Amino acid sequence: MAETRDRPRSPLVELTYARLRELIREPEAVFWVFVFPIILTAILGLAFRSRPPDALRVAVAAGANAEARSAAITAGEGLEPRVMPEKEALEALGRGRVVLVVSGGEPPTYSYDPTQPESRAARLAVDTALQKAAGRADAFVPARSEITEPGTRYVDFLVPGLLGMNIMGTGMWGIGFSLVVARNGKLLKRLVAAPVRRGQILGAQIIARLLFLIPEAAALLIFANLVLDVPLRGSFLLLSVVSLLGALAFSGIGLLAAARPRTIEGVSGVMNLVMVPMWIFSGIFFSTERFPAAIQPFVQALPLTGLNDALRAVMLEGAGLVTVLPELALLAVWGIVSFVIAVRVFRWQ
Amino acid sequence: MTSPPPTSALRCRGLVKRFGAVTAVNGLDLDVKSGECFGMLGPNGAGKTTTVEILEGLTPADAGEVEVLGQRWQGDGHALRSRLGVQLQETKFPEKLQVAEVMALFRSFYPHGMTVREALAIVGLQEKAGARVNTLSGGQKQRLSLACALIGDPELLFLDEPTTGLDPQSRRQTWDIVEGMKARGRTVLITTHYMEEAAQLCDRVAIVDQGKVIALDTPRALVSSLGAEHVVEFAVENGVALSEPALAALPSVEGVAFEDGTWRLTVREVHRTVPALLAMLAERGAAPTHLTTHHATLEDVFMALTGRRLRDG
């Protein structure tokens, strides 16, 4: 039997409790919010874990000088030569099993695909090795500084992106879904018929979502930090501010997406329309710099791009408040504008 | 209550509401007295729900005036809403919440009212307080909806088709709850398309059709307006023509109607009409295929006024 209180709490508190209870009692929601990002991080972290760089595989066409060439290449840096008949070697190149073929008499012929970075690297390394064997002396020996420390690995890049993606997803689905279900089941209409302010009905949705952010972000960050050694270089407080503002911005956008649709199908369509471009363009899995300059203004204006950039800056570069101010401003504008429009066009019944 | 209740709990004049080309409410007037149980009886699509939602301040009217507990709807009507109890048709409460949690939520909206325990006791859901909404039966969900309407201890209670889709036992329970509200001196406005419900619960009934009130009185007065207390229904074999004047001339007959191959006579005394009717049918060689009699009901009043039945099909 549930506890019955004599003195009722405020409507805002009750509405927020109701929303939190709904969220916690939905096993699927708990899975997608808490477990899924951790599984995804673990899998991707494993797939892109740090390991010694693969040797470049090159083929040496069989012939009188093949053994000598193979030995010279083996002495070179990061190369793995194999001797095979020339025809077979060229076939292997075509299929991508080797990245370069050394053939012909003296001087040798290098066959490779100059559009492939690995082929170009192999050409340089093979050439250096063969020239050295032929008697060329190095003009100087450079000092080396190899960097593979935490913070520059793929998984370090990935975790802030996944956190941003999660903040977007929970904000949009968490708010959008529950409002459309309530509208569809005439619960919104019933609430409006009761003496409760509409601002409190919507406000409770947002407060519940912000409270949910705490365990949600904490689960992913603690896992990433303890298990994968992903660093937090900036201040924890600033990271919290960035996450909170991101969650607020996506609450506003979720509210707007759910302002009109009457059915789950309707709101799902709107959600996908909003979220799919951001999954692609906002730098979750790879850097936004890969997109051409022509679409950069669009890419940079997306709220998730701002959130991901700010999260990475704080976590990986230890950025301060001033550095991430433009991103925070972008998130605030998205949040405020969509919230204002959503409240104006909201369909209560 | 400190101040004397106003004589009129609810008053509307010339209510009009159009949805595109359809006029759902077409110049409807109502006066509900304080403390009475007032019924709006009419078929589906008569405009009952639209009217109630206008009165509840959920839908703006295209024309007409509304006064609820002496006030007009303006702004969000917050103060007025805290004096009303509202049950809508089929509200889906959050499925994962427990019954008592839903009640506590609704209780928090009202400045005064009963405790969750009291409201659950009134609708007989005490033992379901800890059950989740999605485990309730249809009748229990309806009672939860009723409990949410009652929890602010409203002066005026709106019940829109409260028993539609319920089994007879659940319907009886709902009726008992409404009787209890009446006993507490609360005003109730109830819409229904069940004439038994209107006859059982309501002090006065407005019969509504096509967005208008076509008759309004106590259930007893409405039935006696037919001028006769009994109805004789019969049908004869195909092809045998009977004339309305001939039937009207039979002893004790007050009204004659023909619909869907069935004749309906409203009669004062069945024992005088039926022998004469059978004699007339025998004389014309028209064997009756069906003959029944019953006490006149609100359904018969509706049919006498509109020529149609209350329920579809």
Chai-1 contact restraints between the chains, C-beta under 6 A:
chainA,res_idxA,chainB,res_idxB,connection_type,confidence,min_distance_angstrom,max_distance_angstrom,comment,restraint_id
A,M1,B,A129,contact,1.0,0.0,6.0,A-B,restraint_1
A,M1,B,G130,contact,1.0,0.0,6.0,A-B,restraint_2
A,A2,B,Q98,contact,1.0,0.0,6.0,A-B,restraint_3
A,A2,B,A100,contact,1.0,0.0,6.0,A-B,restraint_4
A,A2,B,A129,contact,1.0,0.0,6.0,A-B,restraint_5
A,A2,B,G130,contact,1.0,0.0,6.0,A-B,restraint_6
A,T4,B,A100,contact,1.0,0.0,6.0,A-B,restraint_7
A,T4,B,V116,contact,1.0,0.0,6.0,A-B,restraint_8
A,T4,B,R117,contact,1.0,0.0,6.0,A-B,restraint_9
A,P8,B,R107,contact,1.0,0.0,6.0,A-B,restraint_10
A,P8,B,S108,contact,1.0,0.0,6.0,A-B,restraint_11
A,R9,B,S108,contact,1.0,0.0,6.0,A-B,restraint_12
A,P11,B,S108,contact,1.0,0.0,6.0,A-B,restraint_13
A,P11,B,F109,contact,1.0,0.0,6.0,A-B,restraint_14
A,E14,B,L105,contact,1.0,0.0,6.0,A-B,restraint_15
A,E14,B,S108,contact,1.0,0.0,6.0,A-B,restraint_16
A,A18,B,L105,contact,1.0,0.0,6.0,A-B,restraint_17
A,E22,B,P94,contact,1.0,0.0,6.0,A-B,restraint_18
A,E22,B,K96,contact,1.0,0.0,6.0,A-B,restraint_19
A,R25,B,K96,contact,1.0,0.0,6.0,A-B,restraint_20
A,G185,B,K92,contact,1.0,0.0,6.0,A-B,restraint_21
A,K186,B,L88,contact,1.0,0.0,6.0,A-B,restraint_22
A,K186,B,T91,contact,1.0,0.0,6.0,A-B,restraint_23
A,L187,B,T91,contact,1.0,0.0,6.0,A-B,restraint_24
A,L187,B,K92,contact,1.0,0.0,6.0,A-B,restraint_25
A,R190,B,L88,contact,1.0,0.0,6.0,A-B,restraint_26
A,R190,B,T91,contact,1.0,0.0,6.0,A-B,restraint_27
A,A193,B,E56,contact,1.0,0.0,6.0,A-B,restraint_28
A,A193,B,L58,contact,1.0,0.0,6.0,A-B,restraint_29
A,A193,B,V86,contact,1.0,0.0,6.0,A-B,restraint_30
A,A194,B,F109,contact,1.0,0.0,6.0,A-B,restraint_31
A,P195,B,H78,contact,1.0,0.0,6.0,A-B,restraint_32
A,P195,B,R81,contact,1.0,0.0,6.0,A-B,restraint_33
A,P195,B,S82,contact,1.0,0.0,6.0,A-B,restraint_34
A,P195,B,F109,contact,1.0,0.0,6.0,A-B,restraint_35
A,V196,B,F109,contact,1.0,0.0,6.0,A-B,restraint_36
